Amino acid sequence: MRQECILGNSICNSLKGAFVCDIGKTTIFANCKGGIYESCKDTPICDDVAKYINYYSGYIYYLNMNDWNIFRIKPDGSGKELFIGDGGYFAIENGILVFEQRVDKSTKQLKRILIESLECTKT
């Protein structure tokens, strides 16, 4: 029996910057001028300029384009916290966040972290 793959966003959407993410019947999206919004609501979940929006286990994960850090926040706007500093492009698959991290100004490396335990895994 094949195990279902759980993605934080679709592969095609992630390749285009993941400005939109579905959470059940709700759509979460990033406004290009700033803010993460839930469809049909005027008040933003947060005001950050976001990209690579993913949803996993009760949190929205996103790359803040102002400081290139990966944050997570609950869909109601509470619990915002820095998740990965000096992050970059990322995706979530089966509870593993695969991300690009800056080592210095000219060097980046690919890393994998288990979301639940924050343990690094082999790339």
Disulfide bonds with the S-S distance in Angstrom:
none
